[in-house]
Amino acid sequence: MDNFQHPTHQPAGKKVAILGGNRIPFARSNGQYANVSNSEMLTAALNGLVERYNLQDKRLGEVVAGAVIKLSRDINLTRECVLSTALSPQTPAYDVSQACGTGLQAAFAVSNKIALGLIDSGIAGGVDTTSDAPLGIGDGLRKALLKLNNAKTNKERLQALLSINPKDLIDAPQNGEPRTKLSMGEHQAITALEWAITREAQDELTFNSHKNLARAYDEGFFDDLITPFKGLTRDNNLRPDISLEKLASLKPVFGKKNANPTMTAGNSTPLTDGASCVLLGTDEWAAANGLKPLAYLTHQETAAVDFTGKKGVKEGLLMAPAYAVPRMLERAGLTLQDFDYYEIHEAFASQVLSTLAAWEDESFCKERLGLDKPLGAIDRSKLNVNGSSLAAGHPFAATGGRILASTAKLLDQKGSGRALISICAAGGQGVVAILEK
């Protein structure tokens, strides 16, 4: 590359700098954080950021964060967490949610206001726990309780009580897509089959993710990106001793009706608890507060696909980034090869590989993306160089902040460069961005 003597076609407005980030170690569901709430985790991540960057009593432009899985007590979650930190209570805050893209969308919300000159600083974040998932009452019980509340006589009250069925006491959480009833893993198993993604390729990507994350920890890369929490100093899904042989021994858990199922618990991201946040601001605000920009958020794109086949060609649930990236590249005046780093969220190893395969496929790029030729292959040595979700875990809304902060630090360490960020999300959505230094 030419050391970026020719900048990309950036939108007009103020430059948006990523000034730092912080997260708590991610933990496997029902483990270390089993009794910890969304509020506690997000507050811990925010407090770590405030302490690291001396933000005590500062009034920021706003704090934007969210959670995918929320309890009723999580109403106004982000604002309540801000009030529990040392930030000025005059800092406004609000929640956003877009499935696994929540953390990155929160950053877009803050960065867009900074670019427009409406604010000069802000924090974006996300948090999720599947250990503390909400349990609702069944619809039958809800109706019976309404009848009981409206009853005028003892006979009516007794009839309402007798109408309660034990099976209606709890409404179990659902993990499937509302429109298909298929889990995300089952959806991805279909996509993996369509793109002929092999078990060996998935296991190799998983192996590299764990090895890269372990090396990054050993080298101290995360020392200024993570705040220890509840006895954890590292993500506890990380397996430094992982081997291809161990991965090969695991039985498939998704797509088991297929003749040759390939997706296992090893090459799929586990349910995870955690929180992350990122500090953004203008160059002027950074200088006034003694902070150095790590990188700049220069481009963003969000896409969605028709994964139900309602309006034509049915697309894979997690394939939206394959559509979002070329749109963003066209606007930026870049090719897929113009990057030093590729940070692609590893919801499943097969999802990453399916997306990469699509970009190399001539018919997909012509017929579905409307391009004259394939986007082409990437240099795999630049992919998730410090590990990603398969190793770290994936607390849905917290993944965007993790990726943003670590990618910005990578670019800062290099001194110059460009990185592509890609995150797939439930509901057939994809959120992507470009960072530059």
C-alpha positions in Angstrom: 0.0 0.0 0.0 1.1 3.6 -0.6 1.0 4.8 3.1 -2.3 6.5 2.3 -1.1 9.5 0.4 -4.5 9.5 -1.3 -7.3 9.6 1.4 -10.6 7.8 0.8 -13.7 9.7 -0.1 -14.7 10.6 3.4 -18.1 12.2 4.1 -18.1 15.9 4.8 -18.0 16.8 8.5 -15.7 16.6 11.5 -13.3 13.7 11.7 -14.4 11.2 14.4 -11.5 9.7 16.4 -11.6 6.6 18.5 -9.7 7.6 21.6 -9.8 4.4 23.6 -11.9 1.5 24.8 -12.5 -0.8 27.7 -14.3 -4.0 28.4 -14.6 -6.6 31.1 -13.4 -10.1 30.3 -16.1 -12.1 28.6 -17.4 -15.2 30.4 -19.2 -18.3 29.2 -22.9 -18.2 30.1 -23.9 -19.6 33.5 -20.4 -19.3 34.8 -18.4 -16.6 36.4 -21.1 -13.9 35.8 -24.1 -16.1 36.5 -25.4 -13.8 39.1 -24.4 -10.5 37.5 -26.8 -8.2 35.8 -26.5 -6.2 32.6 -26.4 -3.0 34.7 -23.5 -4.3 36.8 -21.4 -5.3 33.8 -22.0 -2.2 31.7 -21.2 0.0 34.7 -18.0 -1.9 35.3 -16.9 -1.4 31.7 -17.8 2.3 31.8 -16.1 2.8 35.2 -12.9 1.3 33.8 -13.0 3.6 30.8 -13.6 6.7 33.0 -10.7 5.8 35.3 -8.3 5.0 32.4 -8.9 8.2 30.5 -9.5 10.5 33.5 -13.1 11.3 32.6 -14.3 11.9 36.2 -16.9 14.6 36.5 -16.7 15.4 32.7 -19.9 16.1 30.8 -19.7 14.2 27.6 -21.9 14.8 24.6 -23.8 11.5 25.2 -23.4 7.9 26.0 -25.2 5.4 23.7 -25.3 1.7 24.5 -27.7 -1.3 24.5 -28.4 -4.9 25.2 -30.1 -7.5 23.1 -31.6 -9.5 26.0 -33.1 -7.2 28.6 -35.1 -7.6 31.8 -37.9 -5.2 32.8 -35.5 -3.8 35.3 -33.2 -2.7 32.5 -35.5 0.1 31.4 -33.3 3.2 30.6 -30.4 0.9 31.1 -27.6 3.1 29.7 -28.7 6.3 31.6 -28.9 4.4 34.9 -25.4 3.0 34.3 -24.0 6.4 33.6 -25.5 7.7 36.9 -23.6 4.9 38.6 -20.2 6.1 37.2 -18.0 9.0 38.0 -19.1 10.8 34.8 -21.0 14.0 35.3 -24.7 13.3 35.9 -25.3 15.9 33.2 -24.1 13.5 30.5 -27.2 12.3 28.6 -27.6 8.7 27.6 -30.0 6.4 25.8 -30.3 2.8 24.6 -30.1 1.3 21.1 -30.6 -2.3 19.9 -29.9 -4.1 16.6 -29.1 -7.6 17.7 -25.4 -8.4 17.4 -24.8 -5.1 15.6 -25.8 -3.1 18.6 -22.4 -2.1 19.8 -21.3 -0.9 16.4 -24.6 0.9 15.8 -24.1 2.7 19.1 -20.8 3.9 17.8 -22.4 5.1 14.6 -25.0 7.1 16.6 -22.2 8.8 18.6 -19.9 9.3 15.6 -22.7 10.8 13.4 -23.4 13.5 15.9 -19.7 14.2 16.3 -19.3 14.5 12.5 -22.3 16.9 12.3 -20.8 19.1 15.0 -23.7 18.5 17.4 -21.4 17.0 20.1 -17.6 16.8 20.5 -17.3 13.6 22.5 -19.2 10.5 23.5 -19.1 6.8 24.6 -20.6 3.9 22.7 -21.1 0.5 24.3 -23.0 -2.7 24.7 -23.7 -5.4 27.2 -25.4 -8.8 27.3 -26.0 -11.7 29.6 -27.7 -15.0 28.7 -27.1 -16.2 32.3 -29.8 -13.7 33.4 -32.2 -14.1 30.6 -35.8 -12.9 31.3 -38.5 -15.5 32.1 -42.0 -14.4 31.4 -45.3 -15.9 32.6 -47.3 -17.9 30.1 -50.1 -16.3 28.2 -52.6 -18.6 29.9 -51.5 -17.5 33.3 -51.6 -13.8 32.2 -55.2 -14.2 31.1 -56.2 -16.0 34.3 -54.6 -13.3 36.5 -56.6 -10.6 34.5 -59.8 -12.6 35.2 -58.9 -12.9 38.8 -58.2 -9.1 39.1 -61.6 -8.3 37.4 -63.6 -10.9 39.4 -66.5 -9.5 41.5 -67.5 -12.6 43.5 -65.8 -15.4 45.2 -67.2 -17.8 42.6 -65.6 -15.8 39.8 -62.3 -15.7 41.7 -62.4 -19.5 42.2 -63.2 -20.0 38.5 -60.2 -17.8 37.5 -57.9 -19.7 39.8 -59.1 -23.1 38.5 -58.4 -22.0 35.0 -54.7 -21.9 35.6 -52.7 -24.7 33.9 -49.3 -25.5 35.4 -47.8 -25.5 31.9 -48.7 -21.8 31.7 -46.6 -20.7 34.7 -43.5 -19.9 32.7 -43.0 -18.8 29.1 -39.7 -20.3 28.2 -37.3 -18.0 26.3 -37.1 -18.7 22.5 -33.7 -18.8 20.6 -35.1 -19.1 17.1 -35.8 -16.5 14.5 -39.5 -15.4 15.0 -40.3 -15.8 11.3 -38.6 -19.2 10.7 -38.4 -20.8 14.2 -34.9 -21.9 13.3 -32.0 -21.1 15.5 -29.2 -19.0 14.2 -27.0 -22.1 14.2 -29.5 -24.0 12.1 -29.8 -21.1 9.6 -26.0 -21.0 9.3 -25.8 -24.7 8.8 -28.0 -24.2 5.7 -25.6 -21.5 4.4 -22.5 -23.6 5.2 -24.0 -26.4 3.0 -24.9 -24.0 0.2 -21.3 -22.6 0.1 -19.7 -26.1 0.6 -17.8 -24.9 3.7 -15.7 -27.8 5.0 -15.3 -29.0 8.6 -11.6 -28.7 8.2 -11.7 -25.1 7.1 -14.0 -24.2 10.0 -11.8 -25.9 12.6 -8.7 -24.2 11.2 -10.3 -20.8 11.5 -11.3 -21.6 15.1 -7.8 -22.9 15.9 -6.3 -19.6 14.6 -8.7 -17.5 16.6 -7.8 -19.1 19.9 -4.1 -19.1 19.2 -4.1 -15.5 18.1 -6.1 -14.4 21.1 -3.8 -16.3 23.5 -0.7 -14.7 21.9 -2.3 -11.2 22.2 -2.9 -11.7 25.9 0.6 -13.0 26.5 2.1 -10.0 24.6 0.1 -7.6 26.8 -2.1 -6.3 24.0 -5.2 -6.2 26.1 -3.6 -4.6 29.2 -5.1 -1.2 28.5 -8.3 -2.6 27.0 -9.7 -4.7 29.8 -10.8 -4.1 33.4 -10.6 -7.3 35.6 -14.1 -8.2 36.9 -15.4 -10.8 39.4 -12.1 -12.6 39.5 -11.6 -12.8 35.7 -8.6 -11.2 33.9 -9.0 -13.0 30.6 -12.0 -14.3 28.5 -12.7 -17.7 30.0 -13.8 -19.2 26.7 -10.2 -19.0 25.5 -8.4 -22.3 25.1 -4.7 -21.7 24.8 -4.1 -25.4 24.5 -6.5 -25.9 21.7 -5.5 -28.3 18.9 -6.9 -29.3 15.5 -7.2 -32.9 16.9 -9.4 -31.8 19.8 -11.6 -29.8 17.4 -11.9 -32.7 15.0 -13.1 -34.9 17.9 -16.2 -32.8 18.6 -19.6 -33.9 17.3 -21.8 -31.7 15.2 -24.5 -29.7 17.0 -26.1 -27.9 14.0 -27.4 -29.2 10.7 -27.5 -32.7 12.0 -30.1 -33.7 9.5 -27.6 -33.0 6.7 -25.6 -35.9 5.2 -22.3 -34.4 6.4 -22.9 -31.9 9.3 -19.9 -29.7 10.0 -20.8 -27.2 12.7 -19.7 -28.1 16.2 -19.6 -26.4 19.6 -16.0 -25.7 18.9 -16.4 -23.9 15.6 -19.5 -22.0 16.8 -19.4 -19.1 19.3 -20.8 -20.0 22.8 -23.4 -18.1 24.7 -21.4 -15.4 26.6 -21.8 -12.6 29.2 -19.9 -9.3 29.0 -19.8 -5.6 28.3 -17.6 -3.2 26.4 -17.4 0.5 25.6 -15.5 2.9 23.3 -14.6 6.6 23.7 -15.0 8.8 20.6 -14.3 12.5 20.0 -13.0 15.2 17.8 -9.3 16.0 17.5 -9.9 19.2 19.4 -11.6 17.6 22.3 -8.9 14.9 22.4 -6.2 17.5 22.6 -8.0 19.5 25.2 -8.2 16.4 27.4 -4.7 15.1 26.8 -5.7 12.2 24.7 -4.3 10.8 21.4 -6.5 9.5 18.6 -5.9 5.9 17.9 -7.8 5.7 14.6 -10.6 7.4 12.8 -14.1 6.0 12.0 -14.4 7.0 8.4 -17.1 4.9 6.8 -20.1 2.9 7.9 -22.9 0.8 6.3 -25.8 -1.3 7.4 -27.6 -3.8 5.2 -30.4 -6.4 5.5 -31.2 -9.5 3.4 -34.5 -11.4 2.7 -33.7 -14.6 4.6 -37.3 -15.8 4.3 -37.6 -15.6 0.5 -40.6 -13.3 0.8 -39.5 -11.1 -2.1 -37.5 -13.2 -4.5 -34.2 -14.9 -3.9 -33.8 -16.3 -0.4 -30.5 -15.3 1.2 -28.7 -16.8 4.2 -29.6 -15.3 7.6 -26.1 -14.1 8.3 -25.0 -13.0 4.8 -25.9 -9.3 5.0 -22.3 -8.2 5.5 -21.6 -9.7 2.1 -23.9 -7.0 0.7 -23.0 -4.1 3.1 -19.2 -4.2 2.4 -19.3 -3.6 -1.4 -21.7 -0.7 -1.0 -19.3 0.8 1.6 -16.3 0.1 -0.6 -17.9 1.9 -3.6 -18.6 5.0 -1.6 -15.1 5.0 -0.1 -13.4 4.4 -3.5 -11.7 1.3 -2.2 -11.3 -2.3 -3.2 -11.5 -5.3 -0.8 -7.8 -5.6 -1.0 -7.0 -2.1 0.3 -6.8 -3.0 4.0 -4.1 -3.9 6.5 -6.6 -5.7 8.8 -9.9 -7.5 8.4 -11.9 -7.8 11.7 -14.8 -10.1 10.9 -17.0 -11.2 13.8 -16.9 -14.9 14.1 -20.5 -15.8 15.0 -19.7 -19.2 13.4 -16.5 -20.1 11.6 -18.7 -21.1 8.6 -20.3 -17.6 8.5 -16.9 -15.9 8.1 -15.9 -18.5 5.4 -19.3 -18.2 3.6 -18.9 -14.4 3.4 -15.3 -14.7 2.1 -16.4 -17.3 -0.5 -19.3 -15.1 -1.7 -16.9 -12.2 -2.3 -14.8 -14.5 -4.5 -17.7 -16.0 -6.4 -18.3 -14.5 -9.8 -22.0 -15.4 -10.1 -22.8 -14.1 -6.6 -21.1 -10.8 -7.2 -22.7 -10.3 -10.5 -26.2 -11.6 -9.9 -26.7 -10.6 -6.3 -24.4 -7.6 -5.8 -24.7 -6.2 -9.3 -20.9 -6.0 -9.8 -18.9 -6.5 -13.0 -16.5 -8.9 -11.3 -15.9 -10.6 -8.0 -14.6 -8.5 -5.1 -11.8 -11.1 -4.8 -9.9 -12.8 -2.0 -8.3 -11.2 1.1 -4.9 -11.9 2.6 -5.9 -14.4 5.3 -2.9 -13.5 7.4 -4.6 -10.1 8.0 -7.8 -11.7 9.3 -8.6 -11.4 13.0 -4.9 -11.2 13.9 -5.6 -11.0 17.6 -8.4 -13.5 17.7 -12.1 -12.9 17.6 -15.5 -14.2 18.8 -14.8 -17.9 18.5 -12.1 -17.5 21.2 -13.2 -14.5 23.1 -16.9 -15.3 23.1 -19.9 -13.2 21.9 -22.0 -11.2 24.4 -24.2 -10.0 21.6 -24.3 -6.2 22.1 -20.7 -6.1 23.5 -19.0 -7.5 20.4 -19.0 -4.2 18.5 -17.1 -2.3 21.2 -14.6 -5.1 21.6 -13.8 -5.1 17.9 -13.7 -1.3 17.5 -11.3 -0.8 20.5 -8.9 -3.6 19.6 -8.9 -2.6 15.9 -8.2 1.0 16.6 -5.3 0.0 18.8 -3.9 -2.3 16.1 -3.8 0.7 13.7 -2.3 2.9 16.3 0.5 0.4 16.9 1.2 0.1 13.2 1.3 3.9 12.9 -0.8 4.0 9.7 -3.2 1.8 7.8 -6.8 0.9 7.2 -9.1 -1.8 8.7 -12.4 -3.3 7.7 -14.9 -4.3 10.4 -17.8 -6.6 9.6 -20.5 -7.9 12.0 -23.5 -10.1 11.1 -26.7 -9.8 13.1 -29.9 -11.6 13.7 -32.9 -10.7 11.5 -30.7 -11.0 8.4 -28.7 -7.8 9.1 -25.1 -6.7 8.8 -23.2 -3.8 10.1 -19.8 -2.8 8.7 -17.3 0.0 9.1 -13.8 1.3 8.1 -11.2 2.6 10.5 -8.2 4.5 9.2 -5.0 6.0 10.8 
